[in-house]
Structures are given as structure tokens and as C-alpha cells.
Amino acid sequence: MSDTAELVTRLLSARTWRAFDVAADGRVLAGDDTSGTVQLVELAPDGTRRPLTALPGACSGRYLKGIEPRTIVVSHDTDGDERAQLSLLRPEEVDAPLGTADLEPLVRDPQFIHSLAEVLDDGRVVYATNRRNGVDFDLVLRQVASGEETVLYDGGGMVGGAAVAPDGSAALMTRPGTPALSSQVLRLSGSGTSEITPADEPAIFGGLQWLPDSSAALVTTNTGRDRTGIARLDPSASFPDNVSYLVTDDAHDVSGRLSPDGRLLLVVTDDDGSSRFAIHDAESGAHLRDVVTPGVGVGDFLTLPRWSADSQGLALTWTSPTVAADVVLVDAATGRTGTVASWAEDLDGLDLVAPTSVGIPTPDGETVPCFVYSPAAPTGSSVLIVHGGPEGQSVRSFSPITQALVAQGHTVLVPNVRGSVGYGKRWYSLDDVEKRLDSVADLAAIHDFLPNLALDPARSALWGGSYGGYMVLAGVAFQPERWAAGVDIVGISSLVTFLENTSPYRRAHREREYGSLERDREFLESASPLNRITDVRAPLFVIHGANDPRVPLSEAEQVAAAVRGNGVEVELVVYDDEGHGLAKRANRLDAYPRAIDFLGRVLG
């Protein structure tokens, strides 16, 4: 194996941690991917680590509250099929990591999804499931000890977040609104369901958290604003008077996590793909102190920050371009942080690159935010990596792929094209339905900008997953003269066949963003790369999981067959034990070095 190949393998083998929860006694429920997939590990305050699971695929968990002995609810699926099942384990009873058969079933039916929504203080959990008909999601309250269940909501469609009032008087939930990337808040009580915000309001409502006295909830929203802020939501008042902002920043998106005692608020500011944290007073919104983070990176990307039960601190997952992913504890009283779990040794001695931030102009007067990762000895070639979503965001996190490409001498550009979140409501709305190809045009603007970075426009490739995979295929199909190669991972090749064949529970949700099969079919056909496949000149490397419930394998198969039929080079790699992406390290170590070698050969 060459030195370069060894470096790529080492980067892709770097282990990562996740912070899932904090127990009342200070133990941290963490995730560790040493085995190749994320498995549960309990971190004791004295530094002791107890591995808890050895499941076939990745899992996550939360501590139950009000139950002894200490109990964890585990969320797991099968080979990436995203049909989450809920099981229980008790750490004190674990002598060796448990397999699926060793877990105690809580809610299981492998035909359907059971997604954990909230853990309550009294031994109950709330979960969303589509078991009624496979399409619509119901919200269910379950008493863990007795198994007694109450259906809180069965109004159809998808369910977002949920929060039950501490006094048990009502629950709040979010569901998709009518406009693309919008949500609506509903109040659920014994008297029925009522709308707290209108379905047609073009705004996000998320992160619902009741105040301890059940008088109101805190919510992250951008109603009436371009940027998200933290607001108080009064369920007894009418919209829009029931929303009063507590913390805002006109230049940045802001979100928050309320402490269990209701006194403190962790405020997270999205600053061009990095996280800034601060502790605020929850009643007034006043800033108390900044949190001193380990550098420039993100701490709310891989998992949500979790407060300790005593409200003294938080656990979060910290990652940056040079830190794979560590578990970090925050002292709320001082703002100081400490790392309690890290595999930093996996990256010791490597020359990892942090990006510069560049604004790239477009012909219509917009500016595309873009991170540029530059190698020490650039070769003039470049790879443009496009995030998924489409309402996603590229952030300043660790990417072994980015670092491996840079190590090969490629300059890597990571843009947040129009439609991306993190830069305001106006920006993320600029690619909705009939504006879809405007985001594809941003790729051309970036390509035109390459000479300004001393890069060779003839040696530039596209790389992307999911919606990013669609962008790769759209780039090589609609702009064939610009791109030298493409790496498409679980990407959409036809918006029509994607919507026709995606899981039924996802179809209506995705039609809000991409357009309706019934009303917008002509446009969907015109924006589908498959219908321009004869224009494709660039060789392709296509990766897909056989169990993908979001973008069916047929999307990869049909584009590979069409490109191959036109005499253009294409390689299709399918993994039978994966879903929407590659969750298993063994598969990543197989696929990504091959894709990187492919680009090295094509770009020279």
C-alpha cells in the first residue's frame, strides 16, 4: 500500500464519539464507533467506560427518568432501513455488550417506524409511529413500566417534535406546514387538537420545550423574521400574539436548549457553519456568559446538546475540521468545557486542513457561501462537495473524505448553495419547486470562479450524497462542458421516479420541497438529470445502499444503465447492508478509497 493510500485509510478509520444523554448521577450515555458502527457506551464520572451494545447496525439512546434501576431506551434499525425499533437495557446488568436478542423489547414491529420523540420525568416516553397504515404517523404516550399507551395524535401526515407539559395538561407537537421547509405547532389535550400556529405560515417552529410551570413553551422559530431566534410560545393566546422573542440575532440563526429547572438557556449561534455557545437567563433572555469551546467547529450537528438533570452542565458532541468528534462537558456556571471522550490519537501527526470562507458571486447578484480547503501543494485540480437536504448545511465539521481529497492534492470547495439553511429564510427559500435549477446554476457560478483560486476549470469534479447526489447528476447533465467527473452517493437521478418510488410515508413531505407529481410533473421532468443523460460526458462513480428507504436503489441503477448505454464510463457500487448512506466503516473503507482513486485518475 502506498503512503497516500495508507493516509486515506487512516483518515477513514478515525474513530468518533457521540454524546446522547446525561444521567442524574453524572454518567454520560455516549456513542462510540470503534466497532465500525455507533454503539452505546456509558462514561462514568471517574472515567470508567462500560460498553453496552454490540448491535449489527448503529444505534442511539436516552436515559429513562423516574425509573430504577438506571434504564436506557435504545433506538435501532436493521441494515439502514430506518425502521427504528425501541428496546430497553439496564447498564448495571450488562457484563458484556448486548446484541439485539439480548435487549428487552419496548416497542417493536420491524415492518414499521417507532421514533423516540421525548423522555418524560415520570417513567413515560413519547414516540411517533406509522404502524396504523404504514404512511401516517401517530404520536403515542407510553408508560414504560405497565406498557399502557395513549394515542395523543392520529391526524395524519408526518410528526416533527413533541413536548408534554410537566403538569400533564397538554402536549405540543410540530408537523410540516404547507410551504416548503415550514412547520406548524399543534396543542393536544383531552378536549381535542387545536392549531397554535397556522399551517400556511412560512416559518420554522422547532425545539419545543415547556417551562417547568407549564405556562408556556420555548421554541426556535423564524416567524416574522429572516433568522431564527428563541421565542416564548403561549398556547393560550392567538397567533401571532402568542409568539414573543427572547433571544435574537439579526445576522445569525439562533437556537436554544432550556435547562431542566427552567432557569438557564444554552444559546447556540450558527456563525457561517460554526457554533458559538453562550449561557443566558431563561426568563429575561439576558446573556450571562460565553462557553469556551475547544476551537472553531460545531457542537449541535451530530447530536443535540443535553443538559444534566441538576442543570449544572451539558454534554455535547464537538467536531471541527481537525477534531473527528469528541464528547465535551460544559460547566454552566463558568462556561468552561472539558473533553471526556476522544480518539484524538487516531489523527495524531496528520496535517489536517481548516477551511477559509469565500463568498462566490453569481450572475443574478447573489453570493454563495463556500468553504475552501487548500492543500499544501495544490495541483490545480478541485472537487466540489455538495451537501444533502436540500434544506441542509455544510458546516465546519470533520470530514475524512475532504481531508483525504486534500491529501491527494485536490482543492476542495464546500458550498452552501441557495436552498441551504444557516443563512436565513430568504436564502433557503431560493430553490423551492420551480426555482430548483437556480441552485444548480450556483454550481456553474462556482466553476466560473475557479480561476480566481488558481484552479484549472478543466480538472474539476462534483461529489455529493442524497440531494447532493442529485446536484452531482444535475451538474454533469445540465452543465456537461464544465465538469470532468462526478461521484454520486445515494442520489436522485429523476425527480419523478424518486417521488413515485420513495417510501409512501415520505412522498407528501418531499413533494412540498420538490413539487407535486400531480401539479408539477412537467417541471419535475425538466429538472431531472435522467432526461438529459445523453448530454453527460463526465465519467461517474455511483454508490448506493440496497435498503435505502428515501432514495430507492432504482435511482442509481437507472442512471448507471443510461450512462453506460451512452458509452460513458460509470461504476455502480451497491452495499446490501446499507440504507441512505454508508453507516458501516467497512463499507466506507471499501467505497471511498475507490472513489478517491477514481477522481485521482480522471483529474490527473
C-alpha positions as CSV (number, residue, x, y, z in Angstrom):
1,M,0.0,0.0,0.0
2,S,1.3,3.4,-0.9
3,D,1.9,6.2,1.6
4,T,-1.1,8.1,0.2
5,A,-3.3,5.1,0.3
6,E,-2.3,4.4,3.9
7,L,-3.1,8.1,4.8
8,V,-6.6,7.8,3.2
9,T,-7.3,4.6,5.1
10,R,-6.1,6.2,8.3
11,L,-8.4,9.2,7.8
12,L,-11.4,7.0,7.0
13,S,-10.6,4.8,10.0
14,A,-10.6,7.6,12.5
15,R,-13.0,6.8,15.4
16,T,-15.6,9.2,16.7
17,W,-17.8,9.7,19.7
18,R,-21.3,11.0,20.3
19,A,-23.0,12.5,23.4
20,F,-26.5,11.2,23.7
21,D,-27.6,11.9,27.3
22,V,-26.6,12.7,30.9
23,A,-27.9,10.7,33.8
24,A,-28.9,12.2,37.2
25,D,-25.6,10.9,38.7
26,G,-23.4,12.5,36.1
27,R,-22.9,9.5,33.9
28,V,-22.8,10.2,30.2
29,L,-24.5,8.0,27.6
30,A,-22.2,8.1,24.7
31,G,-21.8,6.5,21.2
32,D,-18.5,5.1,20.1
33,D,-17.9,3.8,16.5
34,T,-14.8,1.7,17.3
35,S,-16.6,-1.4,16.1
36,G,-17.4,0.2,12.8
37,T,-20.9,1.5,13.7
38,V,-22.0,3.7,16.6
39,Q,-22.6,1.6,19.7
40,L,-23.6,2.7,23.2
41,V,-21.0,3.2,25.9
42,E,-21.6,4.6,29.4
43,L,-19.0,7.1,30.7
44,A,-18.8,7.3,34.5
45,P,-17.6,10.4,36.3
46,D,-14.4,8.6,37.4
47,G,-13.5,7.9,33.8
48,T,-14.7,4.3,33.6
49,R,-16.1,3.3,30.3
50,R,-18.7,0.5,30.0
51,P,-19.6,-0.8,26.5
52,L,-23.3,-1.6,26.4
53,T,-24.2,-2.7,22.9
54,A,-22.8,-4.7,20.0
55,L,-25.7,-4.4,17.5
56,P,-25.4,-5.2,13.8
57,G,-26.0,-1.5,13.0
58,A,-25.7,1.9,14.5
59,C,-27.9,2.8,17.5
60,S,-28.6,5.7,19.8
61,G,-30.2,6.0,23.3
62,R,-31.6,8.1,26.1
63,Y,-31.8,7.6,29.8
64,L,-35.3,7.0,31.1
65,K,-36.3,9.2,34.1
66,G,-38.1,8.2,37.2
67,I,-37.2,4.6,36.9
68,E,-34.9,2.5,39.0
69,P,-32.5,0.8,38.3
70,R,-30.9,3.1,35.7
71,T,-32.5,2.2,32.4
72,I,-31.8,3.2,28.8
73,V,-34.2,3.2,25.8
74,V,-32.3,2.2,22.7
75,S,-33.2,3.1,19.2
76,H,-32.0,0.8,16.5
77,D,-32.9,-0.4,12.9
78,T,-31.8,-3.1,10.5
79,D,-29.2,-2.5,7.9
80,G,-30.1,1.1,7.5
81,D,-33.8,0.6,6.7
82,E,-34.6,3.5,9.1
83,R,-37.5,1.5,10.7
84,A,-36.5,2.4,14.2
85,Q,-37.3,0.0,17.0
86,L,-37.2,0.8,20.7
87,S,-35.7,-1.5,23.3
88,L,-34.5,-1.3,26.9
89,L,-31.3,-2.1,28.7
90,R,-30.1,-1.7,32.3
91,P,-26.4,-0.8,32.4
92,E,-25.8,-2.4,35.8
93,E,-26.9,-5.7,34.4
94,V,-24.5,-5.5,31.4
95,D,-21.4,-7.7,31.8
96,A,-20.6,-7.8,28.1
97,P,-22.0,-5.7,25.2
98,L,-25.5,-6.8,24.2
99,G,-26.8,-7.9,20.9
100,T,-30.3,-7.3,19.5
101,A,-31.7,-10.5,21.0
102,D,-30.3,-9.5,24.5
103,L,-32.3,-6.2,24.6
104,E,-35.7,-6.1,26.2
105,P,-38.3,-5.1,23.6
106,L,-40.2,-1.9,24.4
107,V,-41.9,-1.1,21.1
108,R,-41.0,-3.4,18.2
109,D,-42.6,-4.2,14.9
110,P,-39.9,-4.4,12.1
111,Q,-42.5,-3.5,9.4
112,F,-42.9,0.0,10.9
113,I,-41.1,3.0,12.3
114,H,-41.1,3.9,16.0
115,S,-39.2,7.1,16.5
116,L,-38.5,8.3,20.1
117,A,-39.8,11.9,20.5
118,E,-39.4,12.6,24.2
119,V,-38.5,11.1,27.5
120,L,-40.6,12.4,30.4
121,D,-39.7,12.7,34.1
122,D,-42.2,10.1,35.3
123,G,-41.1,7.0,33.5
124,R,-43.1,7.6,30.3
125,V,-41.9,8.1,26.7
126,V,-43.5,9.7,23.6
127,Y,-42.8,8.1,20.2
128,A,-44.1,8.6,16.7
129,T,-45.1,5.5,14.6
130,N,-46.6,4.7,11.2
131,R,-47.9,1.3,12.3
132,R,-51.5,2.3,11.7
133,N,-51.2,2.3,7.9
134,G,-47.6,2.5,7.0
135,V,-47.9,6.1,5.8
136,D,-49.3,8.4,8.5
137,F,-47.5,8.9,11.8
138,D,-49.3,8.8,15.2
139,L,-47.9,10.3,18.4
140,V,-48.1,7.8,21.3
141,L,-47.6,8.2,25.0
142,R,-46.4,5.0,26.7
143,Q,-45.9,4.1,30.4
144,V,-42.8,2.1,30.3
145,A,-43.5,0.0,33.5
146,S,-47.0,-1.0,32.6
147,G,-47.0,-0.8,28.8
148,E,-50.1,1.3,28.9
149,E,-50.4,3.5,25.8
150,T,-52.4,6.6,24.9
151,V,-52.6,8.0,21.3
152,L,-52.0,11.7,21.6
153,Y,-52.4,12.4,17.9
154,D,-53.6,10.5,14.8
155,G,-54.4,13.3,12.5
156,G,-52.3,12.0,9.6
157,G,-49.1,13.1,7.9
158,M,-45.6,13.3,9.5
159,V,-44.8,14.3,13.0
160,G,-41.9,16.5,14.0
161,G,-41.0,17.2,17.6
162,A,-43.3,16.8,20.7
163,A,-43.3,18.0,24.2
164,V,-45.7,17.1,27.1
165,A,-46.4,19.8,29.7
166,P,-44.9,19.0,33.1
167,D,-48.4,19.2,34.7
168,G,-49.8,16.8,32.1
169,S,-52.5,19.2,31.0
170,A,-51.5,19.2,27.3
171,A,-48.8,18.4,24.8
172,L,-47.4,20.4,21.9
173,M,-46.2,18.9,18.6
174,T,-44.9,20.1,15.3
175,R,-45.9,18.8,11.9
176,P,-44.9,20.0,8.4
177,G,-46.7,23.2,7.3
178,T,-47.9,24.0,3.8
179,P,-44.9,26.0,2.5
180,A,-41.7,24.2,1.9
181,L,-39.5,23.9,5.0
182,S,-42.1,25.2,7.3
183,S,-43.8,23.7,10.4
184,Q,-46.9,24.1,12.4
185,V,-47.5,23.8,16.2
186,L,-50.5,21.9,17.5
187,R,-51.8,21.7,21.0
188,L,-53.0,18.3,22.1
189,S,-55.3,17.9,25.1
190,G,-58.3,16.0,26.4
191,S,-60.5,18.5,24.7
192,G,-59.0,17.8,21.3
193,T,-56.4,19.2,18.9
194,S,-56.0,23.0,18.2
195,E,-53.7,25.0,16.0
196,I,-51.3,27.2,17.9
197,T,-49.7,28.5,14.6
198,P,-51.3,28.4,11.2
199,A,-50.4,25.8,8.6
200,D,-49.6,28.3,5.9
201,E,-47.2,30.4,8.0
202,P,-43.8,30.4,6.1
203,A,-41.7,29.7,9.2
204,I,-39.9,27.0,11.1
205,F,-41.0,26.0,14.6
206,G,-38.8,23.5,16.4
207,G,-37.1,22.6,19.6
208,L,-40.3,22.7,21.7
209,Q,-39.5,22.8,25.5
210,W,-42.1,23.6,28.2
211,L,-41.4,25.9,31.1
212,P,-41.4,24.0,34.4
213,D,-44.7,25.6,35.4
214,S,-46.4,24.6,32.2
215,S,-47.5,28.2,31.4
216,A,-45.7,28.4,28.1
217,A,-43.0,26.7,26.0
218,L,-39.8,27.9,24.4
219,V,-39.4,27.4,20.6
220,T,-36.8,28.1,18.0
221,T,-38.6,29.9,15.1
222,N,-38.2,32.5,12.4
223,T,-41.8,33.6,12.1
224,G,-41.8,37.3,11.1
225,R,-38.0,37.2,10.7
226,D,-35.3,36.1,8.3
227,R,-33.2,34.5,11.0
228,T,-34.3,32.0,13.7
229,G,-34.5,33.1,17.3
230,I,-35.6,31.7,20.6
231,A,-39.2,32.7,21.5
232,R,-41.7,32.2,24.2
233,L,-44.9,30.4,22.9
234,D,-48.1,30.9,24.8
235,P,-50.6,28.2,23.9
236,S,-53.4,30.1,25.5
237,A,-53.1,33.1,23.1
238,S,-53.8,33.6,19.4
239,F,-51.1,33.7,16.7
240,P,-49.1,35.9,16.2
241,D,-49.5,37.4,19.6
242,N,-48.6,34.1,21.2
243,V,-45.0,34.4,20.0
244,S,-42.7,36.7,21.8
245,Y,-39.0,36.6,21.1
246,L,-36.5,36.2,23.9
247,V,-33.1,35.9,22.1
248,T,-32.4,37.1,18.5
249,D,-29.5,38.0,16.3
250,D,-30.3,39.7,13.1
251,A,-27.1,38.4,11.4
252,H,-27.3,34.8,12.5
253,D,-29.6,31.8,13.2
254,V,-30.0,31.2,16.9
255,S,-31.5,28.2,18.7
256,G,-31.7,27.2,22.4
257,R,-31.9,24.4,24.9
258,L,-33.7,25.1,28.2
259,S,-32.2,23.7,31.5
260,P,-34.4,21.2,33.4
261,D,-35.0,23.7,36.2
262,G,-36.1,26.4,33.7
263,R,-33.5,28.9,34.9
264,L,-30.8,28.7,32.2
265,L,-30.8,28.7,28.4
266,L,-28.0,27.4,26.2
267,V,-28.0,29.6,23.2
268,V,-26.4,28.3,20.0
269,T,-25.4,30.7,17.3
270,D,-24.7,29.4,13.8
271,D,-21.9,31.6,12.6
272,D,-21.1,30.6,9.0
273,G,-21.1,26.9,9.7
274,S,-19.6,27.1,13.2
275,S,-21.2,27.0,16.6
276,R,-20.9,29.7,19.2
277,F,-22.4,28.8,22.6
278,A,-23.5,31.0,25.5
279,I,-25.5,30.7,28.7
280,H,-28.4,33.1,29.1
281,D,-31.0,33.7,31.7
282,A,-34.1,31.8,30.6
283,E,-36.6,34.3,31.9
284,S,-35.2,37.6,30.6
285,G,-33.0,36.2,27.8
286,A,-30.1,38.2,29.1
287,H,-26.6,37.0,28.3
288,L,-24.7,35.6,31.3
289,R,-21.5,34.1,29.9
290,D,-19.9,32.7,26.8
291,V,-19.0,29.0,26.6
292,V,-15.3,28.5,25.8
293,T,-15.3,25.9,23.0
294,P,-12.3,23.8,22.0
295,G,-11.9,25.8,18.8
296,V,-13.8,26.7,15.7
297,G,-16.3,23.9,15.0
298,V,-19.8,22.7,15.7
299,G,-21.4,21.2,18.8
300,D,-25.0,20.7,17.7
301,F,-24.5,19.0,14.4
302,L,-24.1,15.2,15.1
303,T,-26.3,15.2,18.3
304,L,-28.2,17.8,20.3
305,P,-26.6,19.2,23.4
306,R,-28.2,17.6,26.6
307,W,-28.5,19.3,30.0
308,S,-27.7,17.3,33.1
309,A,-30.6,16.6,35.4
310,D,-29.3,19.1,38.0
311,S,-29.0,21.9,35.4
312,Q,-25.3,22.3,36.3
313,G,-24.0,21.5,32.9
314,L,-24.4,19.9,29.5
315,A,-22.9,17.2,27.3
316,L,-22.3,17.8,23.6
317,T,-20.6,16.3,20.6
318,W,-17.8,18.5,19.4
319,T,-16.4,18.2,16.0
320,S,-14.3,20.5,13.8
321,P,-12.2,20.2,10.6
322,T,-9.4,18.8,12.7
323,V,-11.3,17.0,15.5
324,A,-13.2,13.9,14.5
325,A,-15.9,14.0,17.2
326,D,-15.4,14.2,21.0
327,V,-17.7,14.2,24.0
328,V,-17.4,17.5,25.7
329,L,-18.9,18.6,29.1
330,V,-19.9,22.2,29.7
331,D,-19.9,23.8,33.2
332,A,-22.9,26.1,33.0
333,A,-21.6,28.2,36.0
334,T,-18.3,29.1,34.4
335,G,-18.7,28.4,30.7
336,R,-15.6,26.2,30.8
337,T,-15.5,22.9,28.8
338,G,-13.7,19.6,29.2
339,T,-13.3,16.7,26.9
340,V,-14.2,13.4,28.5
341,A,-14.0,11.0,25.5
342,S,-11.8,11.4,22.4
343,W,-9.9,9.3,19.9
344,A,-7.6,12.2,19.1
345,E,-4.7,9.7,18.8
346,D,-6.2,8.4,15.6
347,L,-5.3,11.8,13.9
348,D,-2.0,12.5,15.7
349,G,0.7,13.7,13.4
350,L,-1.6,14.3,10.4
351,D,-1.5,17.7,8.7
352,L,-5.2,18.4,8.7
353,V,-6.6,21.5,6.9
354,A,-9.1,24.0,8.2
355,P,-11.0,26.0,5.5
356,T,-11.1,29.6,4.6
357,S,-14.5,31.1,3.9
358,V,-15.2,32.7,0.5
359,G,-18.2,34.4,-1.0
360,I,-18.7,33.4,-4.6
361,P,-20.7,35.8,-6.8
362,T,-23.5,34.6,-9.1
363,P,-24.7,36.2,-12.3
364,D,-28.0,37.2,-10.7
365,G,-26.4,39.1,-7.9
366,E,-26.3,36.5,-5.1
367,T,-23.3,35.4,-3.1
368,V,-22.8,31.7,-2.4
369,P,-21.0,31.0,0.9
370,C,-18.2,28.5,0.4
371,F,-15.5,26.8,2.4
372,V,-12.2,26.2,0.6
373,Y,-9.8,23.5,1.8
374,S,-6.4,24.1,0.2
375,P,-3.6,21.5,0.1
376,A,-0.1,22.5,1.0
377,A,1.0,21.7,-2.6
378,P,-2.1,22.2,-4.8
379,T,-2.1,20.5,-8.2
380,G,-4.8,22.8,-9.8
381,S,-7.5,20.1,-9.6
382,S,-10.6,20.7,-7.5
383,V,-13.5,18.7,-6.1
384,L,-16.8,20.5,-5.2
385,I,-18.7,18.7,-2.4
386,V,-22.4,19.4,-2.2
387,H,-24.4,18.7,0.9
388,G,-27.7,16.8,1.1
389,G,-31.1,18.0,2.2
390,P,-31.8,20.0,0.1
391,E,-32.5,22.0,3.3
392,G,-29.2,21.0,4.8
393,Q,-26.0,22.8,5.5
394,S,-22.3,22.3,5.1
395,V,-20.6,23.1,8.5
396,R,-17.1,23.2,9.9
397,S,-17.1,19.5,11.0
398,F,-14.5,16.8,10.5
399,S,-14.8,15.1,7.1
400,P,-12.3,12.3,6.4
401,I,-13.3,12.5,2.7
402,T,-12.5,16.2,2.5
403,Q,-9.1,15.7,4.2
404,A,-8.3,12.7,2.1
405,L,-9.0,14.6,-1.1
406,V,-6.9,17.5,0.1
407,A,-4.1,15.0,0.9
408,Q,-4.2,13.9,-2.7
409,G,-3.5,17.5,-3.8
410,H,-7.1,18.5,-4.7
411,T,-8.5,21.8,-3.5
412,V,-11.9,21.0,-2.0
413,L,-14.8,23.5,-2.2
414,V,-17.7,23.0,0.1
415,P,-20.6,25.5,-0.8
416,N,-23.9,26.3,0.8
417,V,-25.8,26.8,-2.4
418,R,-29.1,28.6,-2.4
419,G,-31.6,26.4,-0.6
420,S,-29.2,25.8,2.3
421,V,-30.2,26.5,5.9
422,G,-28.0,28.5,8.2
423,Y,-28.1,31.7,6.2
424,G,-31.6,32.9,6.7
425,K,-35.1,32.2,5.4
426,R,-34.7,34.1,2.2
427,W,-31.6,32.0,1.2
428,Y,-33.2,28.6,2.0
429,S,-36.3,29.5,0.0
430,L,-34.5,30.3,-3.2
431,D,-34.6,26.7,-4.5
432,D,-38.2,25.8,-3.9
433,V,-40.1,23.9,-6.6
434,E,-39.7,25.9,-9.8
435,K,-36.5,27.5,-8.5
436,R,-34.8,24.1,-8.3
437,L,-32.4,24.7,-11.2
438,D,-31.3,28.1,-9.7
439,S,-29.4,26.1,-7.1
440,V,-27.9,24.0,-9.9
441,A,-26.8,27.3,-11.6
442,D,-24.8,28.1,-8.5
443,L,-22.6,25.2,-9.4
444,A,-21.8,26.9,-12.7
445,A,-21.0,30.2,-10.8
446,I,-18.6,28.3,-8.6
447,H,-17.0,26.7,-11.6
448,D,-16.6,30.2,-13.2
449,F,-14.9,31.3,-10.0
450,L,-12.2,28.6,-10.0
451,P,-9.5,30.7,-11.9
452,N,-9.7,33.2,-9.1
453,L,-8.4,30.5,-6.8
454,A,-5.7,29.5,-9.3
455,L,-7.6,26.3,-10.1
456,D,-7.9,24.6,-13.5
457,P,-11.6,24.6,-14.7
458,A,-10.9,21.6,-16.9
459,R,-10.0,19.5,-13.9
460,S,-12.9,20.0,-11.5
461,A,-15.3,17.3,-10.3
462,L,-18.5,17.1,-8.3
463,W,-19.1,14.9,-5.2
464,G,-22.4,14.7,-3.2
465,G,-24.8,12.5,-1.3
466,S,-28.6,12.3,-1.3
467,Y,-29.7,15.7,-2.6
468,G,-26.1,16.4,-3.1
469,G,-26.1,13.3,-5.4
470,Y,-28.9,14.9,-7.4
471,M,-26.7,18.1,-7.7
472,V,-23.8,16.0,-9.0
473,L,-26.0,14.4,-11.7
474,A,-27.7,17.7,-12.5
475,G,-24.3,19.3,-12.8
476,V,-22.9,16.8,-15.3
477,A,-26.2,16.6,-17.2
478,F,-27.1,20.3,-17.4
479,Q,-23.5,21.7,-17.5
480,P,-21.7,18.9,-19.3
481,E,-18.9,21.2,-20.6
482,R,-17.9,22.2,-17.1
483,W,-17.3,19.0,-15.0
484,A,-14.7,16.4,-15.5
485,A,-16.2,13.7,-13.2
486,G,-18.9,13.0,-10.6
487,V,-19.2,10.9,-7.5
488,D,-22.9,10.3,-6.8
489,I,-23.8,8.8,-3.4
490,V,-27.5,7.7,-2.8
491,G,-28.5,10.5,-5.3
492,I,-31.7,11.3,-7.1
493,S,-31.5,10.8,-10.9
494,S,-35.1,11.6,-11.7
495,L,-37.3,13.7,-9.5
496,V,-40.4,12.0,-11.0
497,T,-39.3,8.4,-10.4
498,F,-37.9,9.4,-7.0
499,L,-41.2,10.7,-5.8
500,E,-43.1,7.8,-7.3
501,N,-40.9,5.2,-5.6
502,T,-39.7,6.7,-2.3
503,S,-41.3,5.3,0.8
504,P,-45.0,6.2,0.9
505,Y,-44.6,8.0,4.3
506,R,-42.1,10.4,2.7
507,R,-43.8,11.2,-0.6
508,A,-46.1,14.1,0.5
509,H,-43.3,15.5,2.7
510,R,-40.8,15.7,-0.2
511,E,-43.4,17.0,-2.7
512,R,-43.6,20.2,-0.6
513,E,-40.0,20.9,-1.5
514,Y,-39.6,19.4,-5.0
515,G,-43.1,19.8,-6.4
516,S,-46.2,17.7,-6.8
517,L,-46.4,14.8,-9.2
518,E,-49.9,15.8,-10.0
519,R,-49.4,19.5,-10.5
520,D,-45.7,20.0,-11.3
521,R,-44.9,16.9,-13.3
522,E,-43.8,18.8,-16.4
523,F,-41.3,20.9,-14.4
524,L,-40.1,17.8,-12.4
525,E,-39.3,16.1,-15.7
526,S,-37.4,19.1,-17.0
527,A,-35.3,19.3,-13.8
528,S,-34.5,15.6,-13.8
529,P,-30.9,14.7,-14.9
530,L,-32.0,11.4,-16.3
531,N,-33.9,13.2,-19.1
532,R,-30.7,14.9,-20.1
533,I,-28.5,11.8,-19.8
534,T,-27.4,11.8,-23.4
535,D,-25.6,15.1,-22.7
536,V,-23.4,13.6,-19.9
537,R,-19.7,13.3,-20.9
538,A,-18.1,13.0,-17.5
539,P,-17.3,9.6,-16.0
540,L,-19.3,8.7,-12.9
541,F,-18.8,6.7,-9.7
542,V,-22.1,5.8,-8.1
543,I,-22.6,4.4,-4.6
544,H,-25.9,3.2,-3.1
545,G,-27.4,1.2,-0.3
546,A,-29.8,-1.6,-1.2
547,N,-32.1,-0.8,1.7
548,D,-32.4,2.9,1.1
549,P,-36.0,4.0,2.2
550,R,-35.5,7.6,1.0
551,V,-33.9,7.4,-2.4
552,P,-34.6,3.9,-3.9
553,L,-31.7,1.9,-5.3
554,S,-33.5,2.2,-8.7
555,E,-32.4,5.8,-8.9
556,A,-28.8,4.6,-9.1
557,E,-29.5,1.6,-11.3
558,Q,-31.3,3.6,-13.9
559,V,-28.7,6.4,-14.2
560,A,-25.8,3.9,-14.3
561,A,-27.6,1.9,-17.1
562,A,-28.3,5.0,-19.1
563,V,-24.8,6.5,-18.8
564,R,-23.3,3.1,-19.7
565,G,-25.6,2.8,-22.6
566,N,-24.3,6.1,-24.0
567,G,-20.7,4.8,-23.9
568,V,-19.6,6.9,-20.9
569,E,-17.6,5.3,-18.1
570,V,-19.7,4.6,-15.0
571,E,-19.1,2.3,-11.9
572,L,-22.0,1.4,-9.7
573,V,-21.2,0.0,-6.2
574,V,-24.1,-1.3,-4.1
575,Y,-24.0,-2.4,-0.5
576,D,-26.6,-4.9,0.6
577,D,-26.4,-4.0,4.3
578,E,-26.7,-0.2,3.9
579,G,-29.5,2.3,3.5
580,H,-29.4,6.0,2.9
581,G,-25.6,6.4,3.0
582,L,-22.8,4.3,4.4
583,A,-23.1,3.8,8.1
584,K,-20.6,1.0,8.4
585,R,-16.9,1.7,8.4
586,A,-16.0,-1.5,6.5
587,N,-18.2,-0.3,3.6
588,R,-16.8,3.2,3.8
589,L,-13.2,1.8,3.7
590,D,-14.2,-0.1,0.5
591,A,-16.2,2.6,-1.3
592,Y,-14.4,5.9,-0.6
593,P,-10.8,4.9,-1.4
594,R,-12.1,3.6,-4.8
595,A,-14.0,6.8,-5.4
596,I,-10.9,8.9,-4.4
597,D,-8.7,6.8,-6.7
598,F,-11.3,7.3,-9.5
599,L,-11.0,11.1,-9.1
600,G,-7.2,10.9,-9.0
601,R,-7.1,9.0,-12.3
602,V,-9.7,11.2,-14.1
603,L,-8.4,14.6,-12.8
604,G,-4.8,13.7,-13.0
